[in-house]
């Protein structure tokens, strides 16, 4: 069964060129070509320095709007580059939703390299999170599936575990139930990326982190959501280095890593149950599940 949602609007080079001519004419003459047709967005490369991202679905349009409103200020002082909008596109007669022009990063998607190489990402990714996980204002963009108490994801996770699509479901269920018993995040709602997996990380030529991309799930809440990257991105060696590099920022909550593993279960089960038409994402779910099973309840 294919789970990639169909596009609600068809976008090609001619439409993108028209939008650029109308709203950002100084960019409109650069070479343009499609490079990805993802879950939420069309992505075109514009010249050598830019990417154009346009929502494929109405539900993704709201995510694009959130990026336009919040990301420029949130990422201005970060030491790690991001896909924050450089030029914002507005709804128009040609295209009814917001769209963005961002930087193009020439590095390699971390999802395409072996996990044992990701240890070099541990320190810069930890630095990104320590800087990004700041208290959010009361009007932060709500997200029903990220940053929320794990119990709110229980029905979805149990449904996946009952579907037959998740290997070792009985043991994974035990680990999931253990995470549900932990206290919720006791601190203020912190800004979170919300979807911090290897396909949203770009590696530099020297093996370190070039950029963090795709903030469509941007919200605030429990930072354990992003700390699930310990299992999504790293093997045990890298995970230990990642935790060490984070320092003491989360030490006030002794349960943060237990919930982070719960979030890793939530995300891995989603990848396994919903990526049968995307082998790379299915493999990510499978590898993450093995990391979770290997570690069990051995939280720091």
CORVENFEN-V692705 format. One line per field, one symbol per residue. phi: phi as a letter, one per 20 degrees, with the letter a starting at -180 (. if undefined). burial: I if it has 9 or more other ideal C-beta (glycine too) atoms within 8 Angstrom, else O. Layout:
BEGIN
phi = ???
burial = ???
END
This chain:
BEGIN
phi = .edffffececcgfffffffffdcffdfefgcbfcbcefdcecdedmddccddcfebgfffffffffffdfgffdgdfeefceggeceddgbffbecfbcdcfedefdfffedfffefgfegfffffgffeefdgeffegffbfccmegggfdffffffffefnedflffffffffffffeeffgeeffegcfnbecgfdcdeefeneeeadclegegacqffggffgggefddefffffffffffmdgdffdfdffffffffffgffffffeccfdcgffffgffffffffffemeeef
burial = OOIOOOIOIOIOIOIIIIIIOOIIOOIIOOOIOIOOOOOIIIIIIIIOOIIIIIIIIOOIIOIIIIIIOIIIOIIOOIOIOIIIIOIOIOOIOOIOIIIIIIIIIOIOIIIOIOIOOIIOIIOIIIIIIIIIIOOIOOOIIOIOOIIIOIOOIIOIIIOIIOOOOIOOIOOIIOIIOIIIOIOOIOOOOIIIIIIIIIIIIIIIOOOIIIIIIOIIIIIIIIIIIIIIIIIIIIIIIIIOIIIOIIOOOIOOIOOIIIIIIIIIIIIIIIIIIOIIOIOIIIOIIIIIIOIIIOIOOOOO
END
